[in-house]
């Protein structure tokens, strides 16, 4: 009964619908010159956000990269938030603590310290 009710108002979305453009390890290597080993090291360090698609495969939101490198400040934000999906959703939404700008836009403008502070206060 509960599943039936949930299905009546919850519509499944593909990850691209809420996360934006994504790329797998092969595409990032081929199109953007990011070696798989580098990407996996960045993911292990928390420097990039990988979203689980399927059972074991990760896809990486392209918006987190500038010239083939991850935007600075993602590791402490991931540390504060914990879950990569929640972190990515939070990064893309306008935030009143950042004058209505999205945290990702502020990171890209070089304001990592203020974004990290807001993340810690939002998820403490």
Backbone bond lengths (Angstrom), bond angles and torsions (degrees), N, CA, C in turn:
res aa  C-N    CA-C-N  psi(-1)  N-CA   C-N-CA  omega(-1)  CA-C   N-CA-C  phi
1 X - - - 1.462 - - 1.534 110.78 -
2 X 1.337 115.63 -46.41 1.459 119.50 -179.61 1.522 112.40 -61.84
3 X 1.322 116.38 -41.84 1.469 120.14 178.56 1.524 111.29 -64.46
4 X 1.297 115.33 -37.22 1.462 120.23 179.19 1.528 110.39 -63.65
5 X 1.329 115.96 -45.09 1.467 120.09 179.99 1.524 110.42 -66.13
6 X 1.310 117.05 -42.28 1.456 120.83 178.81 1.527 110.62 -61.29
7 X 1.317 116.81 -44.76 1.470 121.25 180.00 1.520 111.69 -63.27
8 X 1.325 117.60 -26.60 1.461 119.84 -178.10 1.532 112.26 -71.38
9 X 1.328 119.24 -24.39 1.456 119.20 179.57 1.525 114.79 -125.95
10 X 1.289 119.12 -9.30 1.467 121.60 177.07 1.519 108.41 -101.08
11 X 1.309 115.38 119.95 1.459 119.16 179.80 1.531 108.81 -106.05
12 X 1.318 116.49 129.05 1.469 118.83 179.78 1.527 110.50 -68.46
13 X 1.322 115.04 142.27 1.457 121.33 178.10 1.519 109.33 -121.63
14 X 1.306 115.35 145.26 1.456 119.16 170.60 1.522 106.91 -71.42
15 X 1.307 116.67 149.78 1.457 121.40 -176.38 1.535 111.13 -58.82
16 X 1.315 117.90 -33.31 1.458 121.56 179.93 1.525 112.08 -64.13
17 X 1.328 117.03 -25.79 1.462 120.96 -178.10 1.528 111.71 -67.25
18 X 1.314 117.83 -32.12 1.464 119.93 -179.57 1.522 113.05 -110.92
19 X 1.326 117.42 -19.03 1.464 120.13 -176.19 1.523 113.38 -99.04
20 X 1.320 117.48 -13.37 1.457 120.02 -176.06 1.516 111.21 84.88
21 X 1.324 117.34 -171.26 1.463 121.26 -178.19 1.526 111.92 -60.73
22 X 1.327 115.02 135.37 1.468 122.58 -178.66 1.514 110.19 -123.60
23 X 1.314 115.70 159.28 1.460 120.95 173.41 1.519 108.58 -143.25
24 X 1.307 115.25 144.52 1.455 120.94 174.57 1.514 109.83 -86.49
25 X 1.315 115.52 179.57 1.458 120.35 -177.29 1.529 112.36 -61.98
26 X 1.332 116.59 -39.14 1.469 120.03 -179.39 1.519 110.97 -64.20
27 X 1.324 116.74 -46.60 1.468 120.74 -179.38 1.532 111.17 -65.45
28 X 1.320 117.14 -41.26 1.463 119.51 179.18 1.527 111.29 -63.14
29 X 1.317 116.16 -36.32 1.457 119.56 178.48 1.530 110.71 -70.77
30 X 1.322 115.64 -47.43 1.466 120.92 -176.03 1.533 112.25 -70.36
31 X 1.326 117.45 -47.02 1.461 121.97 -172.37 1.529 114.14 -88.75
32 X 1.332 116.93 -28.11 1.460 119.68 -172.67 1.527 113.77 -122.73
33 X 1.334 117.18 -0.82 1.453 121.11 176.14 1.522 115.45 72.07
34 X 1.334 116.88 21.38 1.465 120.77 179.27 1.530 107.76 -94.60
35 X 1.314 116.49 112.53 1.463 120.91 -179.39 1.518 110.22 -64.19
36 X 1.326 115.92 144.80 1.467 120.93 179.57 1.522 111.84 -55.72
37 X 1.313 116.24 -43.43 1.467 119.81 -178.48 1.528 110.72 -63.25
38 X 1.321 116.85 -38.61 1.462 121.10 177.88 1.522 110.00 -65.90
39 X 1.315 116.40 -45.15 1.461 121.29 179.89 1.525 111.16 -60.49
40 X 1.315 116.53 -44.49 1.466 119.66 179.47 1.528 111.32 -66.86
41 X 1.313 117.13 -36.34 1.475 120.26 176.57 1.528 109.64 -65.21
42 X 1.335 117.30 -43.88 1.458 120.70 177.30 1.523 111.11 -60.19
43 X 1.326 115.69 -41.96 1.465 119.30 -179.61 1.527 110.62 -64.91
44 X 1.313 116.79 -41.95 1.461 121.07 179.58 1.533 111.14 -63.09
45 X 1.338 116.66 -35.87 1.462 122.19 179.32 1.522 112.51 -79.36
46 X 1.342 117.04 -11.26 1.453 120.58 -176.52 1.518 113.08 83.61
47 X 1.325 117.33 10.78 1.458 121.37 -178.23 1.527 113.08 -78.05
48 X 1.332 117.50 -16.83 1.467 122.14 174.60 1.526 108.47 -133.47
49 X 1.313 113.82 158.07 1.457 120.14 177.51 1.517 108.43 -104.31
50 X 1.317 115.58 122.93 1.459 122.57 174.65 1.519 108.40 -111.68
51 X 1.311 115.91 128.69 1.465 121.01 -179.43 1.525 109.06 -102.99
52 X 1.289 115.70 128.63 1.460 120.91 -179.72 1.523 109.55 -69.42
53 X 1.318 115.72 123.16 1.463 121.85 174.45 1.525 106.08 -124.36
54 X 1.280 116.67 124.96 1.453 119.44 -173.55 1.515 109.83 80.71
55 X 1.309 116.02 -150.71 1.462 120.85 -174.73 1.530 112.65 -86.80
56 X 1.345 116.99 -45.27 1.465 119.84 -175.24 1.525 113.98 -131.14
57 X 1.296 117.37 -8.77 1.451 121.28 -173.52 1.534 110.98 -85.72
58 X 1.336 115.46 138.66 1.446 120.71 176.88 1.528 109.89 -109.79
59 X 1.317 114.83 144.67 1.456 122.00 172.51 1.524 106.67 -121.10
60 X 1.307 115.66 148.69 1.449 121.12 -173.04 1.521 109.76 -117.50
61 X 1.332 117.54 123.26 1.466 120.04 177.07 1.531 110.26 -61.07
62 X 1.317 115.51 127.49 1.458 120.08 -176.72 1.522 113.00 -69.44
63 X 1.321 117.68 -24.73 1.468 120.89 -178.58 1.528 113.25 -63.56
64 X 1.323 118.03 -17.03 1.463 119.89 -178.09 1.522 112.97 -84.20
65 X 1.320 116.70 -0.86 1.460 120.98 -178.39 1.528 111.24 -109.17
66 X 1.326 114.71 140.69 1.457 121.70 171.85 1.520 106.14 -126.47
67 X 1.309 116.26 117.20 1.468 121.39 -179.10 1.526 112.73 52.62
68 X 1.330 116.76 42.73 1.457 121.52 175.84 1.515 115.14 78.68
69 X 1.328 117.27 7.92 1.466 121.13 178.32 1.526 108.68 -125.59
70 X 1.340 116.29 148.89 1.467 118.11 179.03 1.527 111.06 -70.54
71 X 1.311 115.03 146.43 1.459 120.53 176.79 1.532 108.80 -62.80
72 X 1.302 117.61 141.37 1.468 122.11 -177.82 1.527 110.83 -69.52
73 X 1.324 115.38 141.21 1.457 121.13 174.26 1.510 115.91 105.27
74 X 1.312 118.19 -2.28 1.462 119.66 -177.38 1.526 113.45 -69.83
75 X 1.324 118.10 -36.04 1.470 120.63 -176.15 1.526 112.75 -59.41
76 X 1.331 120.34 -50.26 1.467 118.36 178.94 1.528 112.98 -67.30
77 X 1.300 116.91 -28.22 1.470 119.96 177.61 1.524 109.71 -69.44
78 X 1.328 116.36 -45.90 1.466 119.72 175.91 1.521 111.18 -60.81
79 X 1.310 116.08 -37.84 1.459 120.67 178.53 1.531 110.34 -63.70
80 X 1.320 117.42 -42.26 1.468 121.67 -179.43 1.520 112.11 -69.35
81 X 1.326 116.73 -38.44 1.469 120.47 -174.94 1.522 111.83 -88.30
82 X 1.308 117.07 -41.11 1.458 120.60 176.57 1.515 115.29 96.15
83 X 1.286 119.17 -53.96 1.462 122.97 -175.47 1.524 110.43 -99.28
84 X 1.353 118.27 126.13 1.468 120.59 -178.16 1.533 113.83 -59.23
85 X 1.330 117.13 -38.43 1.472 118.93 179.80 1.522 111.59 -66.46
86 X 1.309 116.31 -44.51 1.462 120.20 178.47 1.528 109.47 -63.99
87 X 1.323 116.23 -42.17 1.469 120.34 179.45 1.527 110.51 -60.56
88 X 1.321 117.52 -44.49 1.457 119.85 -177.85 1.528 110.93 -67.13
89 X 1.316 117.66 -41.44 1.463 119.86 175.93 1.525 110.32 -60.12
90 X 1.320 117.09 -45.66 1.464 121.84 -179.50 1.530 110.92 -61.90
91 X 1.318 117.02 -41.91 1.461 121.05 -178.86 1.521 113.34 -62.77
92 X 1.307 117.62 -29.19 1.465 121.10 -174.36 1.522 114.32 -91.37
93 X 1.327 117.43 -15.19 1.463 121.00 -175.77 1.530 111.59 -91.83
94 X 1.334 117.65 144.30 1.464 119.66 174.35 1.531 109.90 -57.93
95 X 1.327 115.84 141.78 1.452 120.21 -176.67 1.524 109.94 -126.16
96 X 1.335 117.57 125.76 1.464 119.56 -179.42 1.534 112.91 -62.41
97 X 1.312 117.71 -27.58 1.461 121.17 177.92 1.514 113.16 -70.97
98 X 1.335 116.27 -9.57 1.463 121.86 179.12 1.525 110.45 -121.19
99 X 1.334 114.80 34.55 1.476 122.30 179.50 1.529 111.91 57.95
100 X 1.328 116.22 33.27 1.464 120.82 177.04 1.513 114.95 84.57
101 X 1.311 117.48 -3.38 1.469 120.53 178.06 1.523 109.26 -80.14
102 X 1.317 116.20 156.60 1.463 119.01 174.92 1.522 108.22 -77.08
103 X 1.329 117.04 144.52 1.461 119.36 176.92 1.530 112.97 -55.35
104 X 1.334 116.68 -37.20 1.463 119.71 179.95 1.528 111.03 -63.92
105 X 1.319 116.87 -42.40 1.470 119.99 178.12 1.520 110.48 -62.37
106 X 1.328 117.01 -39.98 1.465 120.41 179.15 1.526 110.84 -67.62
107 X 1.342 117.52 -38.36 1.463 119.90 175.96 1.522 110.26 -60.37
108 X 1.321 116.11 -43.86 1.460 120.58 -178.62 1.523 112.12 -65.68
109 X 1.330 116.54 -25.03 1.466 119.41 178.70 1.526 112.29 -87.32
110 X 1.352 116.24 0.34 1.456 120.26 176.03 1.519 115.35 95.14
111 X 1.326 117.32 9.97 1.468 121.26 -177.51 1.524 111.38 -96.36
112 X 1.319 117.11 47.30 1.464 120.69 -175.71 1.523 112.71 -59.90
113 X 1.317 118.09 -41.00 1.465 120.56 -176.85 1.522 112.42 -59.47
114 X 1.336 117.22 -44.68 1.466 119.57 -179.47 1.524 111.30 -68.83
115 X 1.324 117.35 -36.01 1.466 120.64 178.94 1.533 110.06 -67.39
116 X 1.310 117.57 -42.29 1.465 121.52 178.76 1.531 110.17 -62.52
117 X 1.321 115.95 -41.71 1.469 120.25 178.59 1.526 111.17 -62.04
118 X 1.317 117.41 -43.79 1.468 121.20 178.77 1.522 110.29 -66.15
119 X 1.318 117.80 -40.56 1.472 120.67 178.01 1.517 110.59 -60.29
120 X 1.305 116.23 -45.78 1.471 120.04 -179.69 1.527 110.90 -63.83
121 X 1.331 117.06 -38.79 1.470 118.46 179.66 1.527 111.60 -72.89
122 X 1.334 117.27 -34.22 1.467 120.73 179.38 1.522 112.57 -71.80
123 X 1.331 117.13 -29.50 1.465 120.03 -173.53 1.527 113.93 -118.76
124 X 1.334 117.36 15.32 1.465 120.64 179.20 1.523 111.34 -70.51
